[in-house]
Amino acid sequence: MRNVLLNIRASRIAAAIMVCNIMCGNAQSVTYNHDSAKQTQITVMETGAGSLSPELYYTLLHSSYKSSAASTNKLSYRTLASIDCYNQIADADAIDSALVKRAEVEALNITDREIDIAWQTEGRKVTDKLEDFQKNINRILSAGGDVSGLQQWTEYYNMFDCAVQAVKEAYMPNAQRKKAYLRIYADITERNELLVKYLVLLNTRSHTSSLLSSVDTRVIHKDTIVSEARAHWKSSMNGIGYTGGNNASSGGDSDGEETVNR
């Protein structure tokens, strides 16, 4: 019984293998039906060689296409396209070289604009002038100025400081950046000179006011002045030897005359 079952199983496997072989054989078979009319039409469309067939069909139904098919083939368009592409090589090379040169120039420009060399040469001078300007601003109140004047000059200082920071952060060549720094330096110098004149005016006005107030409040004591002058005169006379009008040792009339013994 067991052998019978094994034989049946083997027969089934063999049948399955046979069916697979048949299916694979059918799948690998290729059929090729040649159509000469289609081949000639494709040849005429692509290269313009040959003639359209059947002749009667194209003569009756497609006579205009038949007369122009050979001259309007795709080969002529492909040839013209190839020529145009070849002519574009020189233009592409010229554009590429121009772009490369432009990239080199722009790289130099970026380097020139990002590295602030102008501040390394002119920055110390501008900073020192700003510090002097700030010191003079701090002298306004001590010279007799008011808070409004101090605030006004402080706004000038903030304006110059903002201008310096703007030039530092600007995207410009170092040549233009240096000119901007020098203009700011000139403006700070001019404004500082005006501030110095303003401080001198404040000091002069304060000193004049103090002198006028001291003269107004002074009290003149005439009796004291006369007493001091008399005491000074007596001390001077004692130093040189002074003798009054009636001198007892003279033995005569003197009529009130004064004599000085040197």
ChimeraX commands (.cxc) that place a marker at each C-alpha (Angstrom):
marker #1 position 0.00,0.00,0.00 radius 0.5
marker #1 position 2.78,2.31,0.85 radius 0.5
marker #1 position 4.52,1.64,-2.42 radius 0.5
marker #1 position 1.33,2.42,-4.31 radius 0.5
marker #1 position 1.07,5.79,-2.61 radius 0.5
marker #1 position 4.68,6.57,-3.40 radius 0.5
marker #1 position 4.13,5.71,-7.05 radius 0.5
marker #1 position 1.07,7.96,-7.24 radius 0.5
marker #1 position 2.99,10.86,-5.66 radius 0.5
marker #1 position 5.90,10.39,-8.05 radius 0.5
marker #1 position 3.56,10.39,-11.03 radius 0.5
marker #1 position 1.94,13.61,-9.86 radius 0.5
marker #1 position 5.33,15.30,-9.46 radius 0.5
marker #1 position 6.36,14.19,-12.93 radius 0.5
marker #1 position 3.14,15.57,-14.39 radius 0.5
marker #1 position 3.68,18.91,-12.68 radius 0.5
marker #1 position 7.23,19.13,-14.00 radius 0.5
marker #1 position 5.99,18.39,-17.52 radius 0.5
marker #1 position 3.35,21.15,-17.34 radius 0.5
marker #1 position 5.98,23.67,-16.16 radius 0.5
marker #1 position 8.28,22.76,-19.01 radius 0.5
marker #1 position 5.48,23.22,-21.52 radius 0.5
marker #1 position 4.56,26.63,-20.08 radius 0.5
marker #1 position 8.17,27.78,-20.05 radius 0.5
marker #1 position 8.62,26.70,-23.62 radius 0.5
marker #1 position 5.57,28.65,-24.73 radius 0.5
marker #1 position 6.76,31.76,-22.87 radius 0.5
marker #1 position 10.17,31.75,-24.55 radius 0.5
marker #1 position 8.79,31.48,-28.07 radius 0.5
marker #1 position 8.84,34.73,-30.10 radius 0.5
marker #1 position 6.69,35.51,-33.11 radius 0.5
marker #1 position 7.93,38.12,-35.67 radius 0.5
marker #1 position 5.64,39.30,-38.43 radius 0.5
marker #1 position 7.53,41.63,-40.83 radius 0.5
marker #1 position 5.57,44.48,-42.42 radius 0.5
marker #1 position 7.55,46.03,-45.25 radius 0.5
marker #1 position 5.08,48.92,-45.71 radius 0.5
marker #1 position 5.57,50.08,-42.11 radius 0.5
marker #1 position 9.30,49.66,-42.42 radius 0.5
marker #1 position 9.51,51.86,-45.50 radius 0.5
marker #1 position 7.28,54.50,-43.89 radius 0.5
marker #1 position 9.52,54.62,-40.80 radius 0.5
marker #1 position 12.62,54.77,-42.99 radius 0.5
marker #1 position 11.19,57.67,-45.00 radius 0.5
marker #1 position 10.17,59.50,-41.76 radius 0.5
marker #1 position 13.56,59.03,-40.10 radius 0.5
marker #1 position 16.09,59.37,-42.94 radius 0.5
marker #1 position 14.11,60.30,-46.06 radius 0.5
marker #1 position 15.44,57.25,-47.96 radius 0.5
marker #1 position 13.16,54.82,-49.83 radius 0.5
marker #1 position 9.60,55.27,-51.00 radius 0.5
marker #1 position 6.21,54.96,-49.40 radius 0.5
marker #1 position 4.16,51.87,-50.14 radius 0.5
marker #1 position 1.62,50.92,-51.21 radius 0.5
marker #1 position 1.94,53.53,-53.90 radius 0.5
marker #1 position -1.76,53.73,-54.72 radius 0.5
marker #1 position -2.77,54.24,-51.07 radius 0.5
marker #1 position -0.50,57.25,-50.53 radius 0.5
marker #1 position -1.30,58.69,-53.98 radius 0.5
marker #1 position -5.03,58.68,-53.38 radius 0.5
marker #1 position -5.29,59.43,-49.66 radius 0.5
marker #1 position -2.02,61.08,-48.65 radius 0.5
marker #1 position -0.63,62.77,-51.72 radius 0.5
marker #1 position 0.57,65.94,-49.88 radius 0.5
marker #1 position 2.41,63.90,-47.28 radius 0.5
marker #1 position 3.93,61.71,-49.99 radius 0.5
marker #1 position 5.37,64.72,-51.83 radius 0.5
marker #1 position 6.98,66.21,-48.71 radius 0.5
marker #1 position 7.79,63.16,-46.58 radius 0.5
marker #1 position 11.30,62.66,-47.92 radius 0.5
marker #1 position 12.31,66.33,-47.50 radius 0.5
marker #1 position 10.83,66.72,-44.01 radius 0.5
marker #1 position 12.49,63.72,-42.43 radius 0.5
marker #1 position 13.79,63.68,-38.87 radius 0.5
marker #1 position 17.39,63.23,-39.95 radius 0.5
marker #1 position 17.58,66.82,-41.22 radius 0.5
marker #1 position 16.21,68.13,-37.92 radius 0.5
marker #1 position 18.64,66.01,-35.95 radius 0.5
marker #1 position 21.51,67.27,-38.10 radius 0.5
marker #1 position 20.51,70.89,-37.57 radius 0.5
marker #1 position 20.12,70.27,-33.84 radius 0.5
marker #1 position 23.60,68.72,-33.70 radius 0.5
marker #1 position 25.07,71.70,-35.54 radius 0.5
marker #1 position 23.34,74.10,-33.17 radius 0.5
marker #1 position 24.59,72.15,-30.16 radius 0.5
marker #1 position 28.12,72.18,-31.55 radius 0.5
marker #1 position 27.94,75.94,-32.04 radius 0.5
marker #1 position 26.82,76.31,-28.44 radius 0.5
marker #1 position 30.04,74.73,-27.17 radius 0.5
marker #1 position 32.01,77.92,-27.83 radius 0.5
marker #1 position 29.32,80.04,-26.19 radius 0.5
marker #1 position 29.22,77.69,-23.20 radius 0.5
marker #1 position 33.01,77.85,-22.85 radius 0.5
marker #1 position 32.92,81.64,-23.02 radius 0.5
marker #1 position 30.16,81.79,-20.41 radius 0.5
marker #1 position 32.03,79.34,-18.19 radius 0.5
marker #1 position 35.25,81.33,-18.37 radius 0.5
marker #1 position 33.37,84.57,-17.68 radius 0.5
marker #1 position 31.65,83.01,-14.69 radius 0.5
marker #1 position 34.95,81.69,-13.36 radius 0.5
marker #1 position 36.57,85.12,-13.66 radius 0.5
marker #1 position 33.54,86.73,-12.07 radius 0.5
marker #1 position 33.67,84.23,-9.21 radius 0.5
marker #1 position 37.34,85.06,-8.62 radius 0.5
marker #1 position 36.62,88.79,-8.60 radius 0.5
marker #1 position 33.64,88.33,-6.29 radius 0.5
marker #1 position 35.71,86.19,-3.94 radius 0.5
marker #1 position 38.22,89.04,-3.70 radius 0.5
marker #1 position 35.39,91.49,-3.17 radius 0.5
marker #1 position 33.91,89.38,-0.38 radius 0.5
marker #1 position 37.30,89.13,1.29 radius 0.5
marker #1 position 37.79,92.90,0.95 radius 0.5
marker #1 position 34.35,93.63,2.37 radius 0.5
marker #1 position 34.34,91.15,5.26 radius 0.5
marker #1 position 37.81,91.96,6.69 radius 0.5
marker #1 position 37.81,95.50,8.11 radius 0.5
marker #1 position 41.37,96.59,7.40 radius 0.5
marker #1 position 40.41,100.27,7.46 radius 0.5
marker #1 position 39.50,100.09,11.15 radius 0.5
marker #1 position 42.90,98.63,11.96 radius 0.5
marker #1 position 44.54,101.75,10.50 radius 0.5
marker #1 position 42.03,104.48,11.41 radius 0.5
marker #1 position 40.17,102.99,14.36 radius 0.5
marker #1 position 42.55,104.12,17.10 radius 0.5
marker #1 position 42.37,107.73,15.94 radius 0.5
marker #1 position 38.56,107.72,15.88 radius 0.5
marker #1 position 38.36,106.01,19.29 radius 0.5
marker #1 position 40.71,108.53,20.92 radius 0.5
marker #1 position 38.73,111.44,19.53 radius 0.5
marker #1 position 35.49,109.91,20.83 radius 0.5
marker #1 position 37.05,109.52,24.28 radius 0.5
marker #1 position 38.14,113.18,24.29 radius 0.5
marker #1 position 34.66,114.19,23.24 radius 0.5
marker #1 position 33.14,112.14,26.07 radius 0.5
marker #1 position 35.51,113.70,28.63 radius 0.5
marker #1 position 34.51,117.20,27.53 radius 0.5
marker #1 position 30.83,116.25,27.76 radius 0.5
marker #1 position 31.37,115.14,31.36 radius 0.5
marker #1 position 32.76,118.62,32.17 radius 0.5
marker #1 position 29.56,120.44,31.22 radius 0.5
marker #1 position 27.86,120.27,34.61 radius 0.5
marker #1 position 31.02,121.18,36.53 radius 0.5
marker #1 position 31.58,124.17,34.23 radius 0.5
marker #1 position 28.12,125.54,35.02 radius 0.5
marker #1 position 26.00,123.93,32.31 radius 0.5
marker #1 position 22.52,122.45,32.74 radius 0.5
marker #1 position 21.07,118.97,32.22 radius 0.5
marker #1 position 19.45,119.81,28.90 radius 0.5
marker #1 position 22.80,120.86,27.45 radius 0.5
marker #1 position 24.40,117.69,28.75 radius 0.5
marker #1 position 21.67,115.61,27.13 radius 0.5
marker #1 position 22.06,117.40,23.81 radius 0.5
marker #1 position 25.81,116.81,23.63 radius 0.5
marker #1 position 25.34,113.20,24.74 radius 0.5
marker #1 position 23.01,112.67,21.78 radius 0.5
marker #1 position 25.77,113.94,19.50 radius 0.5
marker #1 position 28.13,111.38,21.02 radius 0.5
marker #1 position 25.60,108.56,20.51 radius 0.5
marker #1 position 25.14,109.66,16.91 radius 0.5
marker #1 position 28.87,109.40,16.18 radius 0.5
marker #1 position 29.14,106.06,17.98 radius 0.5
marker #1 position 26.20,104.68,15.97 radius 0.5
marker #1 position 27.82,105.89,12.74 radius 0.5
marker #1 position 31.05,104.05,13.59 radius 0.5
marker #1 position 29.17,100.82,14.34 radius 0.5
marker #1 position 27.21,101.13,11.09 radius 0.5
marker #1 position 30.38,101.48,9.04 radius 0.5
marker #1 position 31.88,98.46,10.81 radius 0.5
marker #1 position 28.88,96.29,9.95 radius 0.5
marker #1 position 28.42,97.64,6.41 radius 0.5
marker #1 position 29.21,95.51,3.34 radius 0.5
marker #1 position 31.57,97.88,1.52 radius 0.5
marker #1 position 35.16,97.90,0.24 radius 0.5
marker #1 position 37.91,99.01,2.60 radius 0.5
marker #1 position 38.60,102.09,0.48 radius 0.5
marker #1 position 35.06,103.39,0.99 radius 0.5
marker #1 position 35.11,102.25,4.61 radius 0.5
marker #1 position 38.28,104.29,5.25 radius 0.5
marker #1 position 36.71,107.40,3.70 radius 0.5
marker #1 position 33.69,106.94,5.96 radius 0.5
marker #1 position 35.89,106.67,9.06 radius 0.5
marker #1 position 37.79,109.81,8.09 radius 0.5
marker #1 position 34.55,111.74,7.56 radius 0.5
marker #1 position 33.31,110.66,10.98 radius 0.5
marker #1 position 36.65,111.69,12.52 radius 0.5
marker #1 position 36.40,115.14,10.92 radius 0.5
marker #1 position 32.84,115.59,12.20 radius 0.5
marker #1 position 33.83,114.54,15.74 radius 0.5
marker #1 position 36.77,116.97,15.69 radius 0.5
marker #1 position 34.60,119.86,14.56 radius 0.5
marker #1 position 31.92,119.10,17.14 radius 0.5
marker #1 position 34.53,118.73,19.89 radius 0.5
marker #1 position 35.96,122.16,19.09 radius 0.5
marker #1 position 32.50,123.66,19.44 radius 0.5
marker #1 position 32.11,121.89,22.77 radius 0.5
marker #1 position 35.42,123.31,24.02 radius 0.5
marker #1 position 34.28,126.83,23.10 radius 0.5
marker #1 position 31.02,126.15,24.91 radius 0.5
marker #1 position 32.93,125.04,28.04 radius 0.5
marker #1 position 35.11,128.15,27.93 radius 0.5
marker #1 position 31.97,130.29,27.67 radius 0.5
marker #1 position 30.43,128.50,30.65 radius 0.5
marker #1 position 33.59,128.94,32.74 radius 0.5
marker #1 position 33.85,132.63,31.84 radius 0.5
marker #1 position 30.23,133.25,32.67 radius 0.5
marker #1 position 30.51,131.41,35.98 radius 0.5
marker #1 position 33.67,133.30,36.96 radius 0.5
marker #1 position 32.14,136.65,36.00 radius 0.5
marker #1 position 29.02,135.89,37.99 radius 0.5
marker #1 position 31.09,135.02,41.06 radius 0.5
marker #1 position 33.06,138.26,40.76 radius 0.5
marker #1 position 29.92,140.34,40.38 radius 0.5
marker #1 position 28.28,138.67,43.35 radius 0.5
marker #1 position 31.37,139.24,45.51 radius 0.5
marker #1 position 31.43,142.99,44.63 radius 0.5
marker #1 position 27.74,143.38,45.37 radius 0.5
marker #1 position 27.94,141.79,48.80 radius 0.5
marker #1 position 31.08,143.63,49.96 radius 0.5
marker #1 position 30.60,146.10,52.82 radius 0.5
marker #1 position 33.11,148.94,53.03 radius 0.5
marker #1 position 33.91,150.19,56.54 radius 0.5
marker #1 position 35.44,153.65,56.15 radius 0.5
marker #1 position 36.37,153.98,59.82 radius 0.5
marker #1 position 38.35,150.76,59.65 radius 0.5
marker #1 position 40.13,151.89,56.50 radius 0.5
marker #1 position 41.06,155.26,58.07 radius 0.5
marker #1 position 42.30,153.58,61.26 radius 0.5
marker #1 position 44.41,151.08,59.30 radius 0.5
marker #1 position 45.87,153.87,57.15 radius 0.5
marker #1 position 46.71,155.99,60.23 radius 0.5
marker #1 position 48.36,153.05,61.99 radius 0.5
marker #1 position 50.37,152.30,58.86 radius 0.5
marker #1 position 51.42,155.95,58.60 radius 0.5
marker #1 position 52.53,156.05,62.26 radius 0.5
marker #1 position 54.60,152.91,61.88 radius 0.5
marker #1 position 56.27,154.40,58.85 radius 0.5
marker #1 position 57.06,157.62,60.67 radius 0.5
marker #1 position 58.55,155.76,63.64 radius 0.5
marker #1 position 60.84,153.92,61.30 radius 0.5
marker #1 position 62.38,157.13,59.90 radius 0.5
marker #1 position 62.29,159.28,63.12 radius 0.5
marker #1 position 59.49,161.84,63.36 radius 0.5
marker #1 position 59.46,164.99,65.67 radius 0.5
marker #1 position 56.32,166.99,66.39 radius 0.5
marker #1 position 55.68,170.82,66.23 radius 0.5
marker #1 position 56.86,172.23,69.75 radius 0.5
marker #1 position 60.15,170.54,70.45 radius 0.5
marker #1 position 61.40,171.33,74.03 radius 0.5
marker #1 position 65.02,170.68,73.16 radius 0.5
marker #1 position 65.10,173.23,70.35 radius 0.5
marker #1 position 64.87,176.28,72.69 radius 0.5
marker #1 position 63.07,178.46,70.15 radius 0.5
marker #1 position 59.84,179.03,68.37 radius 0.5
marker #1 position 59.09,176.57,65.60 radius 0.5
marker #1 position 55.70,177.81,64.39 radius 0.5
marker #1 position 54.39,174.26,64.22 radius 0.5
marker #1 position 56.93,173.02,61.65 radius 0.5
marker #1 position 57.75,169.33,61.27 radius 0.5
marker #1 position 61.29,168.08,61.05 radius 0.5
marker #1 position 62.50,164.72,59.98 radius 0.5
marker #1 position 65.78,163.34,61.24 radius 0.5
marker #1 position 67.34,161.01,58.73 radius 0.5
marker link #1:1,2 radius 0.2
marker link #1:2,3 radius 0.2
marker link #1:3,4 radius 0.2
marker link #1:4,5 radius 0.2
marker link #1:5,6 radius 0.2
marker link #1:6,7 radius 0.2
marker link #1:7,8 radius 0.2
marker link #1:8,9 radius 0.2
marker link #1:9,10 radius 0.2
marker link #1:10,11 radius 0.2
marker link #1:11,12 radius 0.2
marker link #1:12,13 radius 0.2
marker link #1:13,14 radius 0.2
marker link #1:14,15 radius 0.2
marker link #1:15,16 radius 0.2
marker link #1:16,17 radius 0.2
marker link #1:17,18 radius 0.2
marker link #1:18,19 radius 0.2
marker link #1:19,20 radius 0.2
marker link #1:20,21 radius 0.2
marker link #1:21,22 radius 0.2
marker link #1:22,23 radius 0.2
marker link #1:23,24 radius 0.2
marker link #1:24,25 radius 0.2
marker link #1:25,26 radius 0.2
marker link #1:26,27 radius 0.2
marker link #1:27,28 radius 0.2
marker link #1:28,29 radius 0.2
marker link #1:29,30 radius 0.2
marker link #1:30,31 radius 0.2
marker link #1:31,32 radius 0.2
marker link #1:32,33 radius 0.2
marker link #1:33,34 radius 0.2
marker link #1:34,35 radius 0.2
marker link #1:35,36 radius 0.2
marker link #1:36,37 radius 0.2
marker link #1:37,38 radius 0.2
marker link #1:38,39 radius 0.2
marker link #1:39,40 radius 0.2
marker link #1:40,41 radius 0.2
marker link #1:41,42 radius 0.2
marker link #1:42,43 radius 0.2
marker link #1:43,44 radius 0.2
marker link #1:44,45 radius 0.2
marker link #1:45,46 radius 0.2
marker link #1:46,47 radius 0.2
marker link #1:47,48 radius 0.2
marker link #1:48,49 radius 0.2
marker link #1:49,50 radius 0.2
marker link #1:50,51 radius 0.2
marker link #1:51,52 radius 0.2
marker link #1:52,53 radius 0.2
marker link #1:53,54 radius 0.2
marker link #1:54,55 radius 0.2
marker link #1:55,56 radius 0.2
marker link #1:56,57 radius 0.2
marker link #1:57,58 radius 0.2
marker link #1:58,59 radius 0.2
marker link #1:59,60 radius 0.2
marker link #1:60,61 radius 0.2
marker link #1:61,62 radius 0.2
marker link #1:62,63 radius 0.2
marker link #1:63,64 radius 0.2
marker link #1:64,65 radius 0.2
marker link #1:65,66 radius 0.2
marker link #1:66,67 radius 0.2
marker link #1:67,68 radius 0.2
marker link #1:68,69 radius 0.2
marker link #1:69,70 radius 0.2
marker link #1:70,71 radius 0.2
marker link #1:71,72 radius 0.2
marker link #1:72,73 radius 0.2
marker link #1:73,74 radius 0.2
marker link #1:74,75 radius 0.2
marker link #1:75,76 radius 0.2
marker link #1:76,77 radius 0.2
marker link #1:77,78 radius 0.2
marker link #1:78,79 radius 0.2
marker link #1:79,80 radius 0.2
marker link #1:80,81 radius 0.2
marker link #1:81,82 radius 0.2
marker link #1:82,83 radius 0.2
marker link #1:83,84 radius 0.2
marker link #1:84,85 radius 0.2
marker link #1:85,86 radius 0.2
marker link #1:86,87 radius 0.2
marker link #1:87,88 radius 0.2
marker link #1:88,89 radius 0.2
marker link #1:89,90 radius 0.2
marker link #1:90,91 radius 0.2
marker link #1:91,92 radius 0.2
marker link #1:92,93 radius 0.2
marker link #1:93,94 radius 0.2
marker link #1:94,95 radius 0.2
marker link #1:95,96 radius 0.2
marker link #1:96,97 radius 0.2
marker link #1:97,98 radius 0.2
marker link #1:98,99 radius 0.2
marker link #1:99,100 radius 0.2
marker link #1:100,101 radius 0.2
marker link #1:101,102 radius 0.2
marker link #1:102,103 radius 0.2
marker link #1:103,104 radius 0.2
marker link #1:104,105 radius 0.2
marker link #1:105,106 radius 0.2
marker link #1:106,107 radius 0.2
marker link #1:107,108 radius 0.2
marker link #1:108,109 radius 0.2
marker link #1:109,110 radius 0.2
marker link #1:110,111 radius 0.2
marker link #1:111,112 radius 0.2
marker link #1:112,113 radius 0.2
marker link #1:113,114 radius 0.2
marker link #1:114,115 radius 0.2
marker link #1:115,116 radius 0.2
marker link #1:116,117 radius 0.2
marker link #1:117,118 radius 0.2
marker link #1:118,119 radius 0.2
marker link #1:119,120 radius 0.2
marker link #1:120,121 radius 0.2
marker link #1:121,122 radius 0.2
marker link #1:122,123 radius 0.2
marker link #1:123,124 radius 0.2
marker link #1:124,125 radius 0.2
marker link #1:125,126 radius 0.2
marker link #1:126,127 radius 0.2
marker link #1:127,128 radius 0.2
marker link #1:128,129 radius 0.2
marker link #1:129,130 radius 0.2
marker link #1:130,131 radius 0.2
marker link #1:131,132 radius 0.2
marker link #1:132,133 radius 0.2
marker link #1:133,134 radius 0.2
marker link #1:134,135 radius 0.2
marker link #1:135,136 radius 0.2
marker link #1:136,137 radius 0.2
marker link #1:137,138 radius 0.2
marker link #1:138,139 radius 0.2
marker link #1:139,140 radius 0.2
marker link #1:140,141 radius 0.2
marker link #1:141,142 radius 0.2
marker link #1:142,143 radius 0.2
marker link #1:143,144 radius 0.2
marker link #1:144,145 radius 0.2
marker link #1:145,146 radius 0.2
marker link #1:146,147 radius 0.2
marker link #1:147,148 radius 0.2
marker link #1:148,149 radius 0.2
marker link #1:149,150 radius 0.2
marker link #1:150,151 radius 0.2
marker link #1:151,152 radius 0.2
marker link #1:152,153 radius 0.2
marker link #1:153,154 radius 0.2
marker link #1:154,155 radius 0.2
marker link #1:155,156 radius 0.2
marker link #1:156,157 radius 0.2
marker link #1:157,158 radius 0.2
marker link #1:158,159 radius 0.2
marker link #1:159,160 radius 0.2
marker link #1:160,161 radius 0.2
marker link #1:161,162 radius 0.2
marker link #1:162,163 radius 0.2
marker link #1:163,164 radius 0.2
marker link #1:164,165 radius 0.2
marker link #1:165,166 radius 0.2
marker link #1:166,167 radius 0.2
marker link #1:167,168 radius 0.2
marker link #1:168,169 radius 0.2
marker link #1:169,170 radius 0.2
marker link #1:170,171 radius 0.2
marker link #1:171,172 radius 0.2
marker link #1:172,173 radius 0.2
marker link #1:173,174 radius 0.2
marker link #1:174,175 radius 0.2
marker link #1:175,176 radius 0.2
marker link #1:176,177 radius 0.2
marker link #1:177,178 radius 0.2
marker link #1:178,179 radius 0.2
marker link #1:179,180 radius 0.2
marker link #1:180,181 radius 0.2
marker link #1:181,182 radius 0.2
marker link #1:182,183 radius 0.2
marker link #1:183,184 radius 0.2
marker link #1:184,185 radius 0.2
marker link #1:185,186 radius 0.2
marker link #1:186,187 radius 0.2
marker link #1:187,188 radius 0.2
marker link #1:188,189 radius 0.2
marker link #1:189,190 radius 0.2
marker link #1:190,191 radius 0.2
marker link #1:191,192 radius 0.2
marker link #1:192,193 radius 0.2
marker link #1:193,194 radius 0.2
marker link #1:194,195 radius 0.2
marker link #1:195,196 radius 0.2
marker link #1:196,197 radius 0.2
marker link #1:197,198 radius 0.2
marker link #1:198,199 radius 0.2
marker link #1:199,200 radius 0.2
marker link #1:200,201 radius 0.2
marker link #1:201,202 radius 0.2
marker link #1:202,203 radius 0.2
marker link #1:203,204 radius 0.2
marker link #1:204,205 radius 0.2
marker link #1:205,206 radius 0.2
marker link #1:206,207 radius 0.2
marker link #1:207,208 radius 0.2
marker link #1:208,209 radius 0.2
marker link #1:209,210 radius 0.2
marker link #1:210,211 radius 0.2
marker link #1:211,212 radius 0.2
marker link #1:212,213 radius 0.2
marker link #1:213,214 radius 0.2
marker link #1:214,215 radius 0.2
marker link #1:215,216 radius 0.2
marker link #1:216,217 radius 0.2
marker link #1:217,218 radius 0.2
marker link #1:218,219 radius 0.2
marker link #1:219,220 radius 0.2
marker link #1:220,221 radius 0.2
marker link #1:221,222 radius 0.2
marker link #1:222,223 radius 0.2
marker link #1:223,224 radius 0.2
marker link #1:224,225 radius 0.2
marker link #1:225,226 radius 0.2
marker link #1:226,227 radius 0.2
marker link #1:227,228 radius 0.2
marker link #1:228,229 radius 0.2
marker link #1:229,230 radius 0.2
marker link #1:230,231 radius 0.2
marker link #1:231,232 radius 0.2
marker link #1:232,233 radius 0.2
marker link #1:233,234 radius 0.2
marker link #1:234,235 radius 0.2
marker link #1:235,236 radius 0.2
marker link #1:236,237 radius 0.2
marker link #1:237,238 radius 0.2
marker link #1:238,239 radius 0.2
marker link #1:239,240 radius 0.2
marker link #1:240,241 radius 0.2
marker link #1:241,242 radius 0.2
marker link #1:242,243 radius 0.2
marker link #1:243,244 radius 0.2
marker link #1:244,245 radius 0.2
marker link #1:245,246 radius 0.2
marker link #1:246,247 radius 0.2
marker link #1:247,248 radius 0.2
marker link #1:248,249 radius 0.2
marker link #1:249,250 radius 0.2
marker link #1:250,251 radius 0.2
marker link #1:251,252 radius 0.2
marker link #1:252,253 radius 0.2
marker link #1:253,254 radius 0.2
marker link #1:254,255 radius 0.2
marker link #1:255,256 radius 0.2
marker link #1:256,257 radius 0.2
marker link #1:257,258 radius 0.2
marker link #1:258,259 radius 0.2
marker link #1:259,260 radius 0.2
marker link #1:260,261 radius 0.2
marker link #1:261,262 radius 0.2
view
